[in-house]
Amino acid sequence: MPGGDISDLDKNRALVAWLRYQLRHAEQRVRDLENAEQAERRRKQRARAEQLWKIQPQRSAETALLHRGGCGLYTSQAYIDRDAAVNALAEPGIAPCDVCAPETGLTGAEPGA
């Protein structure tokens, strides 16, 4: 190393260290973007579920229950639309959930009508 020059070996070691640093940051950015994408997908699924309903089947002596799509008391992905929910509430063996109150908005005029 005459004259204070850095050797080719040291230059390449420094380059490798810099590239590893860049790779770590790029990989972290990819993980952050994947997490954000998953969170957005979950948010959209929750928003869709809130616009739908679901029916918890009757068990033994209990009454079948109608839930809002986002109600956590009954977890199911088998959603029904507004018309099916209105018809379900008219059935004698189906009651609305006391917690999520799925009948709210079903008894009046249809939205947008």
Gaussian input, Z-matrix of N, CA and C with variables (Angstrom, degrees):
# hf/3-21g

backbone

0 1
 N
 C     1     B1
 C     2     B2     1     A1
 N     3     B3     2     A2     1     D1
 C     4     B4     3     A3     2     D2
 C     5     B5     4     A4     3     D3
 N     6     B6     5     A5     4     D4
 C     7     B7     6     A6     5     D5
 C     8     B8     7     A7     6     D6
 N     9     B9     8     A8     7     D7
 C    10    B10     9     A9     8     D8
 C    11    B11    10    A10     9     D9
 N    12    B12    11    A11    10    D10
 C    13    B13    12    A12    11    D11
 C    14    B14    13    A13    12    D12
 N    15    B15    14    A14    13    D13
 C    16    B16    15    A15    14    D14
 C    17    B17    16    A16    15    D15
 N    18    B18    17    A17    16    D16
 C    19    B19    18    A18    17    D17
 C    20    B20    19    A19    18    D18
 N    21    B21    20    A20    19    D19
 C    22    B22    21    A21    20    D20
 C    23    B23    22    A22    21    D21
 N    24    B24    23    A23    22    D22
 C    25    B25    24    A24    23    D23
 C    26    B26    25    A25    24    D24
 N    27    B27    26    A26    25    D25
 C    28    B28    27    A27    26    D26
 C    29    B29    28    A28    27    D27
 N    30    B30    29    A29    28    D28
 C    31    B31    30    A30    29    D29
 C    32    B32    31    A31    30    D30
 N    33    B33    32    A32    31    D31
 C    34    B34    33    A33    32    D32
 C    35    B35    34    A34    33    D33
 N    36    B36    35    A35    34    D34
 C    37    B37    36    A36    35    D35
 C    38    B38    37    A37    36    D36
 N    39    B39    38    A38    37    D37
 C    40    B40    39    A39    38    D38
 C    41    B41    40    A40    39    D39
 N    42    B42    41    A41    40    D40
 C    43    B43    42    A42    41    D41
 C    44    B44    43    A43    42    D42
 N    45    B45    44    A44    43    D43
 C    46    B46    45    A45    44    D44
 C    47    B47    46    A46    45    D45
 N    48    B48    47    A47    46    D46
 C    49    B49    48    A48    47    D47
 C    50    B50    49    A49    48    D48
 N    51    B51    50    A50    49    D49
 C    52    B52    51    A51    50    D50
 C    53    B53    52    A52    51    D51
 N    54    B54    53    A53    52    D52
 C    55    B55    54    A54    53    D53
 C    56    B56    55    A55    54    D54
 N    57    B57    56    A56    55    D55
 C    58    B58    57    A57    56    D56
 C    59    B59    58    A58    57    D57
 N    60    B60    59    A59    58    D58
 C    61    B61    60    A60    59    D59
 C    62    B62    61    A61    60    D60
 N    63    B63    62    A62    61    D61
 C    64    B64    63    A63    62    D62
 C    65    B65    64    A64    63    D63
 N    66    B66    65    A65    64    D64
 C    67    B67    66    A66    65    D65
 C    68    B68    67    A67    66    D66
 N    69    B69    68    A68    67    D67
 C    70    B70    69    A69    68    D68
 C    71    B71    70    A70    69    D69
 N    72    B72    71    A71    70    D70
 C    73    B73    72    A72    71    D71
 C    74    B74    73    A73    72    D72
 N    75    B75    74    A74    73    D73
 C    76    B76    75    A75    74    D74
 C    77    B77    76    A76    75    D75
 N    78    B78    77    A77    76    D76
 C    79    B79    78    A78    77    D77
 C    80    B80    79    A79    78    D78
 N    81    B81    80    A80    79    D79
 C    82    B82    81    A81    80    D80
 C    83    B83    82    A82    81    D81
 N    84    B84    83    A83    82    D82
 C    85    B85    84    A84    83    D83
 C    86    B86    85    A85    84    D84
 N    87    B87    86    A86    85    D85
 C    88    B88    87    A87    86    D86
 C    89    B89    88    A88    87    D87
 N    90    B90    89    A89    88    D88
 C    91    B91    90    A90    89    D89
 C    92    B92    91    A91    90    D90
 N    93    B93    92    A92    91    D91
 C    94    B94    93    A93    92    D92
 C    95    B95    94    A94    93    D93
 N    96    B96    95    A95    94    D94
 C    97    B97    96    A96    95    D95
 C    98    B98    97    A97    96    D96
 N    99    B99    98    A98    97    D97
 C   100   B100    99    A99    98    D98
 C   101   B101   100   A100    99    D99
 N   102   B102   101   A101   100   D100
 C   103   B103   102   A102   101   D101
 C   104   B104   103   A103   102   D102
 N   105   B105   104   A104   103   D103
 C   106   B106   105   A105   104   D104
 C   107   B107   106   A106   105   D105
 N   108   B108   107   A107   106   D106
 C   109   B109   108   A108   107   D107
 C   110   B110   109   A109   108   D108
 N   111   B111   110   A110   109   D109
 C   112   B112   111   A111   110   D110
 C   113   B113   112   A112   111   D111
 N   114   B114   113   A113   112   D112
 C   115   B115   114   A114   113   D113
 C   116   B116   115   A115   114   D114
 N   117   B117   116   A116   115   D115
 C   118   B118   117   A117   116   D116
 C   119   B119   118   A118   117   D117
 N   120   B120   119   A119   118   D118
 C   121   B121   120   A120   119   D119
 C   122   B122   121   A121   120   D120
 N   123   B123   122   A122   121   D121
 C   124   B124   123   A123   122   D122
 C   125   B125   124   A124   123   D123
 N   126   B126   125   A125   124   D124
 C   127   B127   126   A126   125   D125
 C   128   B128   127   A127   126   D126
 N   129   B129   128   A128   127   D127
 C   130   B130   129   A129   128   D128
 C   131   B131   130   A130   129   D129
 N   132   B132   131   A131   130   D130
 C   133   B133   132   A132   131   D131
 C   134   B134   133   A133   132   D132
 N   135   B135   134   A134   133   D133
 C   136   B136   135   A135   134   D134
 C   137   B137   136   A136   135   D135
 N   138   B138   137   A137   136   D136
 C   139   B139   138   A138   137   D137
 C   140   B140   139   A139   138   D138
 N   141   B141   140   A140   139   D139
 C   142   B142   141   A141   140   D140
 C   143   B143   142   A142   141   D141
 N   144   B144   143   A143   142   D142
 C   145   B145   144   A144   143   D143
 C   146   B146   145   A145   144   D144
 N   147   B147   146   A146   145   D145
 C   148   B148   147   A147   146   D146
 C   149   B149   148   A148   147   D147
 N   150   B150   149   A149   148   D148
 C   151   B151   150   A150   149   D149
 C   152   B152   151   A151   150   D150
 N   153   B153   152   A152   151   D151
 C   154   B154   153   A153   152   D152
 C   155   B155   154   A154   153   D153
 N   156   B156   155   A155   154   D154
 C   157   B157   156   A156   155   D155
 C   158   B158   157   A157   156   D156
 N   159   B159   158   A158   157   D157
 C   160   B160   159   A159   158   D158
 C   161   B161   160   A160   159   D159
 N   162   B162   161   A161   160   D160
 C   163   B163   162   A162   161   D161
 C   164   B164   163   A163   162   D162
 N   165   B165   164   A164   163   D163
 C   166   B166   165   A165   164   D164
 C   167   B167   166   A166   165   D165
 N   168   B168   167   A167   166   D166
 C   169   B169   168   A168   167   D167
 C   170   B170   169   A169   168   D168
 N   171   B171   170   A170   169   D169
 C   172   B172   171   A171   170   D170
 C   173   B173   172   A172   171   D171
 N   174   B174   173   A173   172   D172
 C   175   B175   174   A174   173   D173
 C   176   B176   175   A175   174   D174
 N   177   B177   176   A176   175   D175
 C   178   B178   177   A177   176   D176
 C   179   B179   178   A178   177   D177
 N   180   B180   179   A179   178   D178
 C   181   B181   180   A180   179   D179
 C   182   B182   181   A181   180   D180
 N   183   B183   182   A182   181   D181
 C   184   B184   183   A183   182   D182
 C   185   B185   184   A184   183   D183
 N   186   B186   185   A185   184   D184
 C   187   B187   186   A186   185   D185
 C   188   B188   187   A187   186   D186
 N   189   B189   188   A188   187   D187
 C   190   B190   189   A189   188   D188
 C   191   B191   190   A190   189   D189
 N   192   B192   191   A191   190   D190
 C   193   B193   192   A192   191   D191
 C   194   B194   193   A193   192   D192
 N   195   B195   194   A194   193   D193
 C   196   B196   195   A195   194   D194
 C   197   B197   196   A196   195   D195
 N   198   B198   197   A197   196   D196
 C   199   B199   198   A198   197   D197
 C   200   B200   199   A199   198   D198
 N   201   B201   200   A200   199   D199
 C   202   B202   201   A201   200   D200
 C   203   B203   202   A202   201   D201
 N   204   B204   203   A203   202   D202
 C   205   B205   204   A204   203   D203
 C   206   B206   205   A205   204   D204
 N   207   B207   206   A206   205   D205
 C   208   B208   207   A207   206   D206
 C   209   B209   208   A208   207   D207
 N   210   B210   209   A209   208   D208
 C   211   B211   210   A210   209   D209
 C   212   B212   211   A211   210   D210
 N   213   B213   212   A212   211   D211
 C   214   B214   213   A213   212   D212
 C   215   B215   214   A214   213   D213
 N   216   B216   215   A215   214   D214
 C   217   B217   216   A216   215   D215
 C   218   B218   217   A217   216   D216
 N   219   B219   218   A218   217   D217
 C   220   B220   219   A219   218   D218
 C   221   B221   220   A220   219   D219
 N   222   B222   221   A221   220   D220
 C   223   B223   222   A222   221   D221
 C   224   B224   223   A223   222   D222
 N   225   B225   224   A224   223   D223
 C   226   B226   225   A225   224   D224
 C   227   B227   226   A226   225   D225
 N   228   B228   227   A227   226   D226
 C   229   B229   228   A228   227   D227
 C   230   B230   229   A229   228   D228
 N   231   B231   230   A230   229   D229
 C   232   B232   231   A231   230   D230
 C   233   B233   232   A232   231   D231
 N   234   B234   233   A233   232   D232
 C   235   B235   234   A234   233   D233
 C   236   B236   235   A235   234   D234
 N   237   B237   236   A236   235   D235
 C   238   B238   237   A237   236   D236
 C   239   B239   238   A238   237   D237
 N   240   B240   239   A239   238   D238
 C   241   B241   240   A240   239   D239
 C   242   B242   241   A241   240   D240
 N   243   B243   242   A242   241   D241
 C   244   B244   243   A243   242   D242
 C   245   B245   244   A244   243   D243
 N   246   B246   245   A245   244   D244
 C   247   B247   246   A246   245   D245
 C   248   B248   247   A247   246   D246
 N   249   B249   248   A248   247   D247
 C   250   B250   249   A249   248   D248
 C   251   B251   250   A250   249   D249
 N   252   B252   251   A251   250   D250
 C   253   B253   252   A252   251   D251
 C   254   B254   253   A253   252   D252
 N   255   B255   254   A254   253   D253
 C   256   B256   255   A255   254   D254
 C   257   B257   256   A256   255   D255
 N   258   B258   257   A257   256   D256
 C   259   B259   258   A258   257   D257
 C   260   B260   259   A259   258   D258
 N   261   B261   260   A260   259   D259
 C   262   B262   261   A261   260   D260
 C   263   B263   262   A262   261   D261
 N   264   B264   263   A263   262   D262
 C   265   B265   264   A264   263   D263
 C   266   B266   265   A265   264   D264
 N   267   B267   266   A266   265   D265
 C   268   B268   267   A267   266   D266
 C   269   B269   268   A268   267   D267
 N   270   B270   269   A269   268   D268
 C   271   B271   270   A270   269   D269
 C   272   B272   271   A271   270   D270
 N   273   B273   272   A272   271   D271
 C   274   B274   273   A273   272   D272
 C   275   B275   274   A274   273   D273
 N   276   B276   275   A275   274   D274
 C   277   B277   276   A276   275   D275
 C   278   B278   277   A277   276   D276
 N   279   B279   278   A278   277   D277
 C   280   B280   279   A279   278   D278
 C   281   B281   280   A280   279   D279
 N   282   B282   281   A281   280   D280
 C   283   B283   282   A282   281   D281
 C   284   B284   283   A283   282   D282
 N   285   B285   284   A284   283   D283
 C   286   B286   285   A285   284   D284
 C   287   B287   286   A286   285   D285
 N   288   B288   287   A287   286   D286
 C   289   B289   288   A288   287   D287
 C   290   B290   289   A289   288   D288
 N   291   B291   290   A290   289   D289
 C   292   B292   291   A291   290   D290
 C   293   B293   292   A292   291   D291
 N   294   B294   293   A293   292   D292
 C   295   B295   294   A294   293   D293
 C   296   B296   295   A295   294   D294
 N   297   B297   296   A296   295   D295
 C   298   B298   297   A297   296   D296
 C   299   B299   298   A298   297   D297
 N   300   B300   299   A299   298   D298
 C   301   B301   300   A300   299   D299
 C   302   B302   301   A301   300   D300
 N   303   B303   302   A302   301   D301
 C   304   B304   303   A303   302   D302
 C   305   B305   304   A304   303   D303
 N   306   B306   305   A305   304   D304
 C   307   B307   306   A306   305   D305
 C   308   B308   307   A307   306   D306
 N   309   B309   308   A308   307   D307
 C   310   B310   309   A309   308   D308
 C   311   B311   310   A310   309   D309
 N   312   B312   311   A311   310   D310
 C   313   B313   312   A312   311   D311
 C   314   B314   313   A313   312   D312
 N   315   B315   314   A314   313   D313
 C   316   B316   315   A315   314   D314
 C   317   B317   316   A316   315   D315
 N   318   B318   317   A317   316   D316
 C   319   B319   318   A318   317   D317
 C   320   B320   319   A319   318   D318
 N   321   B321   320   A320   319   D319
 C   322   B322   321   A321   320   D320
 C   323   B323   322   A322   321   D321
 N   324   B324   323   A323   322   D322
 C   325   B325   324   A324   323   D323
 C   326   B326   325   A325   324   D324
 N   327   B327   326   A326   325   D325
 C   328   B328   327   A327   326   D326
 C   329   B329   328   A328   327   D327
 N   330   B330   329   A329   328   D328
 C   331   B331   330   A330   329   D329
 C   332   B332   331   A331   330   D330
 N   333   B333   332   A332   331   D331
 C   334   B334   333   A333   332   D332
 C   335   B335   334   A334   333   D333
 N   336   B336   335   A335   334   D334
 C   337   B337   336   A336   335   D335
 C   338   B338   337   A337   336   D336

   B1=1.4463
   B2=1.5314
   B3=1.2933
   B4=1.4609
   B5=1.5188
   B6=1.3172
   B7=1.4608
   B8=1.5199
   B9=1.3278
   B10=1.4585
   B11=1.5216
   B12=1.3182
   B13=1.4614
   B14=1.5267
   B15=1.3216
   B16=1.4673
   B17=1.5215
   B18=1.3088
   B19=1.4640
   B20=1.5169
   B21=1.3223
   B22=1.4641
   B23=1.5276
   B24=1.3042
   B25=1.4646
   B26=1.5257
   B27=1.3278
   B28=1.4635
   B29=1.5319
   B30=1.3261
   B31=1.4695
   B32=1.5207
   B33=1.3059
   B34=1.4638
   B35=1.5279
   B36=1.3168
   B37=1.4744
   B38=1.5259
   B39=1.3198
   B40=1.4662
   B41=1.5287
   B42=1.3300
   B43=1.4673
   B44=1.5209
   B45=1.3322
   B46=1.4711
   B47=1.5332
   B48=1.3196
   B49=1.4738
   B50=1.5242
   B51=1.3249
   B52=1.4707
   B53=1.5258
   B54=1.3060
   B55=1.4694
   B56=1.5300
   B57=1.3306
   B58=1.4725
   B59=1.5286
   B60=1.3107
   B61=1.4731
   B62=1.5281
   B63=1.3246
   B64=1.4599
   B65=1.5318
   B66=1.3311
   B67=1.4614
   B68=1.5245
   B69=1.3399
   B70=1.4740
   B71=1.5201
   B72=1.3107
   B73=1.4660
   B74=1.5315
   B75=1.3157
   B76=1.4660
   B77=1.5310
   B78=1.3326
   B79=1.4667
   B80=1.5292
   B81=1.3286
   B82=1.4601
   B83=1.5245
   B84=1.3195
   B85=1.4713
   B86=1.5261
   B87=1.3300
   B88=1.4667
   B89=1.5274
   B90=1.3374
   B91=1.4761
   B92=1.5315
   B93=1.3173
   B94=1.4724
   B95=1.5230
   B96=1.3319
   B97=1.4616
   B98=1.5239
   B99=1.3322
   B100=1.4686
   B101=1.5251
   B102=1.3292
   B103=1.4586
   B104=1.5152
   B105=1.3198
   B106=1.4696
   B107=1.5205
   B108=1.3208
   B109=1.4633
   B110=1.5291
   B111=1.3212
   B112=1.4674
   B113=1.5268
   B114=1.3219
   B115=1.4633
   B116=1.5224
   B117=1.3200
   B118=1.4667
   B119=1.5289
   B120=1.3219
   B121=1.4678
   B122=1.5318
   B123=1.3549
   B124=1.4726
   B125=1.5270
   B126=1.3386
   B127=1.4573
   B128=1.5242
   B129=1.3246
   B130=1.4677
   B131=1.5244
   B132=1.3411
   B133=1.4679
   B134=1.5265
   B135=1.3489
   B136=1.4700
   B137=1.5294
   B138=1.3206
   B139=1.4601
   B140=1.5303
   B141=1.3302
   B142=1.4676
   B143=1.5315
   B144=1.3327
   B145=1.4573
   B146=1.5221
   B147=1.3146
   B148=1.4668
   B149=1.5237
   B150=1.3189
   B151=1.4611
   B152=1.5230
   B153=1.3321
   B154=1.4602
   B155=1.5247
   B156=1.3206
   B157=1.4588
   B158=1.5172
   B159=1.3362
   B160=1.4598
   B161=1.5230
   B162=1.3205
   B163=1.4641
   B164=1.5182
   B165=1.3316
   B166=1.4648
   B167=1.5177
   B168=1.3367
   B169=1.4739
   B170=1.5271
   B171=1.3149
   B172=1.4620
   B173=1.5216
   B174=1.3304
   B175=1.4666
   B176=1.5147
   B177=1.2964
   B178=1.4692
   B179=1.5202
   B180=1.3171
   B181=1.4647
   B182=1.5265
   B183=1.3281
   B184=1.4567
   B185=1.5259
   B186=1.3050
   B187=1.4563
   B188=1.5258
   B189=1.3214
   B190=1.4626
   B191=1.5278
   B192=1.3404
   B193=1.4639
   B194=1.5178
   B195=1.3236
   B196=1.4540
   B197=1.5180
   B198=1.3297
   B199=1.4649
   B200=1.5257
   B201=1.3238
   B202=1.4641
   B203=1.5211
   B204=1.3100
   B205=1.4574
   B206=1.5125
   B207=1.3250
   B208=1.4545
   B209=1.5156
   B210=1.3140
   B211=1.4661
   B212=1.5245
   B213=1.3161
   B214=1.4543
   B215=1.5204
   B216=1.3322
   B217=1.4618
   B218=1.5236
   B219=1.3256
   B220=1.4600
   B221=1.5219
   B222=1.3110
   B223=1.4619
   B224=1.5160
   B225=1.3038
   B226=1.4505
   B227=1.5172
   B228=1.2960
   B229=1.4620
   B230=1.5174
   B231=1.3339
   B232=1.4592
   B233=1.5250
   B234=1.3140
   B235=1.4601
   B236=1.5237
   B237=1.3199
   B238=1.4678
   B239=1.5193
   B240=1.3233
   B241=1.4625
   B242=1.5325
   B243=1.3227
   B244=1.4641
   B245=1.5312
   B246=1.3290
   B247=1.4732
   B248=1.5268
   B249=1.3252
   B250=1.4684
   B251=1.5253
   B252=1.3418
   B253=1.4640
   B254=1.5238
   B255=1.3307
   B256=1.4790
   B257=1.5182
   B258=1.3287
   B259=1.4725
   B260=1.5298
   B261=1.3148
   B262=1.4654
   B263=1.5240
   B264=1.3399
   B265=1.4733
   B266=1.5273
   B267=1.3288
   B268=1.4632
   B269=1.5273
   B270=1.3128
   B271=1.4667
   B272=1.5297
   B273=1.3441
   B274=1.4667
   B275=1.5257
   B276=1.3177
   B277=1.4613
   B278=1.5162
   B279=1.3375
   B280=1.4672
   B281=1.5273
   B282=1.3268
   B283=1.4634
   B284=1.5280
   B285=1.3316
   B286=1.4700
   B287=1.5277
   B288=1.3062
   B289=1.4629
   B290=1.5266
   B291=1.3298
   B292=1.4656
   B293=1.5246
   B294=1.3147
   B295=1.4632
   B296=1.5212
   B297=1.3456
   B298=1.4713
   B299=1.5234
   B300=1.3296
   B301=1.4687
   B302=1.5301
   B303=1.3367
   B304=1.4631
   B305=1.5196
   B306=1.3167
   B307=1.4636
   B308=1.5347
   B309=1.3477
   B310=1.4539
   B311=1.5251
   B312=1.3039
   B313=1.4574
   B314=1.5011
   B315=1.3289
   B316=1.4667
   B317=1.5276
   B318=1.3120
   B319=1.4562
   B320=1.5291
   B321=1.3329
   B322=1.4593
   B323=1.5097
   B324=1.3354
   B325=1.4565
   B326=1.5212
   B327=1.3220
   B328=1.4568
   B329=1.5233
   B330=1.3261
   B331=1.4617
   B332=1.5206
   B333=1.3080
   B334=1.4443
   B335=1.5161
   B336=1.3364
   B337=1.4621
   B338=1.5139
   A1=109.54
   A2=116.98
   A3=118.73
   A4=110.72
   A5=116.64
   A6=122.38
   A7=113.77
   A8=119.19
   A9=121.46
   A10=114.39
   A11=118.26
   A12=120.79
   A13=110.41
   A14=114.39
   A15=119.88
   A16=107.23
   A17=116.94
   A18=120.77
   A19=110.75
   A20=115.50
   A21=120.73
   A22=110.87
   A23=117.17
   A24=121.18
   A25=110.40
   A26=117.54
   A27=120.62
   A28=111.23
   A29=117.42
   A30=120.98
   A31=110.68
   A32=115.92
   A33=119.54
   A34=111.91
   A35=117.55
   A36=120.11
   A37=110.05
   A38=115.82
   A39=119.98
   A40=110.39
   A41=116.80
   A42=120.86
   A43=111.00
   A44=117.54
   A45=122.10
   A46=109.78
   A47=116.95
   A48=120.11
   A49=110.39
   A50=116.64
   A51=121.02
   A52=110.54
   A53=117.71
   A54=120.96
   A55=111.19
   A56=117.82
   A57=120.49
   A58=110.48
   A59=115.53
   A60=120.95
   A61=110.12
   A62=116.66
   A63=121.34
   A64=111.03
   A65=116.29
   A66=120.69
   A67=111.32
   A68=117.25
   A69=120.27
   A70=110.84
   A71=116.48
   A72=119.84
   A73=111.97
   A74=116.95
   A75=120.35
   A76=110.41
   A77=117.03
   A78=120.33
   A79=110.90
   A80=117.58
   A81=120.24
   A82=110.65
   A83=117.03
   A84=121.24
   A85=110.40
   A86=116.89
   A87=120.99
   A88=109.86
   A89=117.52
   A90=120.60
   A91=110.70
   A92=116.72
   A93=120.42
   A94=111.14
   A95=116.77
   A96=120.51
   A97=111.42
   A98=117.49
   A99=120.48
   A100=110.65
   A101=117.64
   A102=121.18
   A103=110.94
   A104=117.26
   A105=120.98
   A106=110.60
   A107=116.57
   A108=120.83
   A109=110.64
   A110=117.47
   A111=121.13
   A112=110.89
   A113=117.40
   A114=121.02
   A115=110.35
   A116=117.26
   A117=120.88
   A118=110.86
   A119=116.62
   A120=120.55
   A121=110.27
   A122=116.97
   A123=120.20
   A124=111.18
   A125=117.24
   A126=121.25
   A127=110.64
   A128=117.19
   A129=121.17
   A130=111.09
   A131=116.74
   A132=120.19
   A133=110.81
   A134=116.57
   A135=119.99
   A136=110.49
   A137=117.24
   A138=120.63
   A139=110.51
   A140=116.36
   A141=119.81
   A142=110.11
   A143=116.03
   A144=120.11
   A145=111.48
   A146=118.06
   A147=121.17
   A148=112.17
   A149=117.68
   A150=121.35
   A151=111.76
   A152=116.69
   A153=121.48
   A154=109.81
   A155=116.16
   A156=122.66
   A157=109.07
   A158=116.32
   A159=121.73
   A160=108.46
   A161=115.38
   A162=121.27
   A163=109.12
   A164=115.06
   A165=121.12
   A166=106.59
   A167=117.79
   A168=119.99
   A169=112.54
   A170=114.35
   A171=121.53
   A172=109.33
   A173=115.65
   A174=121.29
   A175=108.63
   A176=116.87
   A177=124.67
   A178=111.03
   A179=118.97
   A180=121.83
   A181=112.29
   A182=118.13
   A183=120.89
   A184=111.20
   A185=115.65
   A186=122.40
   A187=108.87
   A188=116.17
   A189=119.63
   A190=107.47
   A191=116.97
   A192=120.77
   A193=111.55
   A194=115.07
   A195=121.73
   A196=107.62
   A197=116.25
   A198=122.44
   A199=109.73
   A200=115.58
   A201=120.01
   A202=106.74
   A203=116.56
   A204=120.86
   A205=113.58
   A206=117.73
   A207=121.07
   A208=114.64
   A209=117.79
   A210=120.74
   A211=110.08
   A212=116.11
   A213=121.03
   A214=114.24
   A215=118.20
   A216=119.75
   A217=112.16
   A218=116.33
   A219=120.60
   A220=107.23
   A221=116.01
   A222=119.93
   A223=109.90
   A224=114.74
   A225=122.47
   A226=107.80
   A227=116.40
   A228=121.32
   A229=110.79
   A230=117.17
   A231=122.11
   A232=108.50
   A233=116.06
   A234=121.45
   A235=111.27
   A236=114.59
   A237=121.33
   A238=108.22
   A239=116.10
   A240=119.97
   A241=110.61
   A242=115.42
   A243=122.14
   A244=111.95
   A245=116.71
   A246=119.85
   A247=111.25
   A248=116.59
   A249=120.13
   A250=110.65
   A251=117.42
   A252=120.85
   A253=110.79
   A254=116.85
   A255=120.35
   A256=109.53
   A257=116.73
   A258=120.36
   A259=111.17
   A260=117.00
   A261=120.71
   A262=111.04
   A263=116.58
   A264=119.19
   A265=111.90
   A266=116.94
   A267=120.29
   A268=111.81
   A269=117.18
   A270=121.15
   A271=109.94
   A272=118.01
   A273=120.04
   A274=114.07
   A275=119.45
   A276=121.17
   A277=114.47
   A278=117.41
   A279=120.47
   A280=108.93
   A281=115.42
   A282=121.28
   A283=109.69
   A284=116.95
   A285=118.49
   A286=110.98
   A287=116.01
   A288=122.21
   A289=108.53
   A290=116.54
   A291=120.74
   A292=112.41
   A293=117.38
   A294=121.40
   A295=112.08
   A296=117.50
   A297=119.95
   A298=113.61
   A299=118.37
   A300=123.83
   A301=112.32
   A302=117.85
   A303=121.04
   A304=113.90
   A305=117.06
   A306=119.40
   A307=112.04
   A308=116.57
   A309=120.71
   A310=108.50
   A311=116.10
   A312=120.99
   A313=114.16
   A314=117.57
   A315=119.94
   A316=112.38
   A317=117.21
   A318=120.43
   A319=112.66
   A320=118.53
   A321=121.36
   A322=111.16
   A323=115.26
   A324=121.25
   A325=108.89
   A326=115.01
   A327=119.76
   A328=110.72
   A329=117.81
   A330=120.30
   A331=110.78
   A332=116.08
   A333=121.51
   A334=113.21
   A335=117.92
   A336=120.69
   A337=110.58
   D1=64.60
   D2=178.24
   D3=-70.53
   D4=139.94
   D5=176.23
   D6=72.81
   D7=18.74
   D8=176.69
   D9=78.83
   D10=8.86
   D11=177.46
   D12=-66.41
   D13=149.67
   D14=176.38
   D15=-89.99
   D16=136.59
   D17=-178.98
   D18=-68.77
   D19=159.58
   D20=176.73
   D21=-60.11
   D22=-37.52
   D23=178.77
   D24=-61.89
   D25=-47.23
   D26=179.60
   D27=-65.19
   D28=-38.22
   D29=177.14
   D30=-61.18
   D31=-44.19
   D32=-178.39
   D33=-71.39
   D34=-34.10
   D35=174.07
   D36=-62.98
   D37=-42.72
   D38=178.28
   D39=-64.08
   D40=-40.73
   D41=178.14
   D42=-62.49
   D43=-43.90
   D44=178.60
   D45=-61.34
   D46=-43.60
   D47=178.97
   D48=-61.92
   D49=-42.33
   D50=179.68
   D51=-65.46
   D52=-42.39
   D53=179.73
   D54=-66.20
   D55=-37.86
   D56=175.85
   D57=-63.26
   D58=-41.44
   D59=176.80
   D60=-60.08
   D61=-47.48
   D62=179.32
   D63=-62.07
   D64=-42.34
   D65=179.61
   D66=-62.49
   D67=-44.41
   D68=177.86
   D69=-57.89
   D70=-43.88
   D71=-179.02
   D72=-69.61
   D73=-38.12
   D74=177.51
   D75=-65.78
   D76=-42.25
   D77=178.31
   D78=-64.24
   D79=-39.78
   D80=177.84
   D81=-64.21
   D82=-40.01
   D83=178.51
   D84=-62.63
   D85=-41.75
   D86=177.43
   D87=-61.88
   D88=-44.78
   D89=178.33
   D90=-60.87
   D91=-43.41
   D92=178.91
   D93=-61.44
   D94=-43.34
   D95=179.86
   D96=-67.34
   D97=-38.09
   D98=177.04
   D99=-64.84
   D100=-41.76
   D101=178.01
   D102=-63.83
   D103=-41.34
   D104=178.57
   D105=-64.73
   D106=-39.22
   D107=178.68
   D108=-65.02
   D109=-42.83
   D110=178.10
   D111=-64.39
   D112=-41.24
   D113=178.88
   D114=-63.23
   D115=-40.56
   D116=178.36
   D117=-65.52
   D118=-40.10
   D119=178.22
   D120=-63.51
   D121=-42.94
   D122=177.34
   D123=-64.22
   D124=-39.54
   D125=178.84
   D126=-62.18
   D127=-42.28
   D128=179.14
   D129=-66.47
   D130=-39.13
   D131=178.05
   D132=-64.12
   D133=-41.51
   D134=178.17
   D135=-64.95
   D136=-41.95
   D137=179.83
   D138=-63.15
   D139=-40.53
   D140=178.05
   D141=-65.24
   D142=-43.54
   D143=-179.03
   D144=-62.32
   D145=-34.86
   D146=-179.39
   D147=-66.48
   D148=-18.19
   D149=179.61
   D150=-96.11
   D151=3.01
   D152=-178.95
   D153=-126.17
   D154=178.84
   D155=-179.99
   D156=-131.66
   D157=169.76
   D158=176.67
   D159=-148.77
   D160=152.70
   D161=-178.18
   D162=-112.58
   D163=125.03
   D164=174.46
   D165=-87.79
   D166=118.99
   D167=-176.74
   D168=-60.70
   D169=155.71
   D170=177.91
   D171=-67.06
   D172=137.54
   D173=176.58
   D174=-124.20
   D175=125.86
   D176=-178.06
   D177=42.69
   D178=-115.32
   D179=-175.14
   D180=-90.39
   D181=-3.18
   D182=-178.42
   D183=-77.79
   D184=158.04
   D185=176.64
   D186=-86.75
   D187=146.54
   D188=173.38
   D189=-66.02
   D190=146.80
   D191=-176.24
   D192=-120.96
   D193=141.58
   D194=172.28
   D195=-96.79
   D196=128.77
   D197=-179.81
   D198=-121.10
   D199=155.43
   D200=166.40
   D201=-67.79
   D202=154.38
   D203=-177.76
   D204=-58.63
   D205=-30.99
   D206=-177.61
   D207=-93.08
   D208=3.63
   D209=-178.85
   D210=-67.45
   D211=129.40
   D212=-177.86
   D213=-85.80
   D214=-5.40
   D215=179.60
   D216=-70.77
   D217=-26.87
   D218=177.06
   D219=-134.03
   D220=113.60
   D221=-178.18
   D222=-97.18
   D223=113.94
   D224=177.53
   D225=-152.75
   D226=150.01
   D227=175.81
   D228=-102.88
   D229=9.03
   D230=179.92
   D231=-88.99
   D232=85.72
   D233=-175.67
   D234=-89.55
   D235=153.51
   D236=174.10
   D237=-124.11
   D238=158.06
   D239=-178.32
   D240=-87.08
   D241=-178.40
   D242=-175.16
   D243=-60.63
   D244=-44.94
   D245=-178.37
   D246=-61.90
   D247=-43.06
   D248=178.91
   D249=-65.99
   D250=-35.43
   D251=178.50
   D252=-67.50
   D253=-41.36
   D254=177.24
   D255=-61.81
   D256=-44.34
   D257=179.02
   D258=-64.74
   D259=-37.80
   D260=179.54
   D261=-63.71
   D262=-40.90
   D263=179.24
   D264=-64.99
   D265=-25.63
   D266=178.94
   D267=-77.58
   D268=-16.18
   D269=179.43
   D270=-73.26
   D271=139.80
   D272=-178.56
   D273=-69.12
   D274=-25.01
   D275=-176.34
   D276=-93.27
   D277=8.32
   D278=-178.53
   D279=-123.72
   D280=127.52
   D281=179.49
   D282=-117.35
   D283=153.87
   D284=176.82
   D285=-75.81
   D286=148.29
   D287=175.84
   D288=-65.14
   D289=134.66
   D290=179.74
   D291=-71.87
   D292=-23.74
   D293=-175.71
   D294=-84.07
   D295=-52.75
   D296=-173.87
   D297=-91.16
   D298=-9.96
   D299=177.37
   D300=48.28
   D301=64.91
   D302=-175.76
   D303=-68.03
   D304=-16.42
   D305=-178.43
   D306=-73.63
   D307=-17.58
   D308=178.74
   D309=-61.59
   D310=123.60
   D311=-179.70
   D312=89.78
   D313=-11.87
   D314=179.45
   D315=-92.09
   D316=-23.80
   D317=-172.99
   D318=-83.59
   D319=-23.06
   D320=-179.34
   D321=-87.64
   D322=-163.00
   D323=178.13
   D324=-68.65
   D325=152.47
   D326=179.43
   D327=-65.81
   D328=135.70
   D329=-179.69
   D330=-57.62
   D331=138.43
   D332=178.97
   D333=83.58
   D334=-1.32
   D335=-178.93
   D336=-90.79

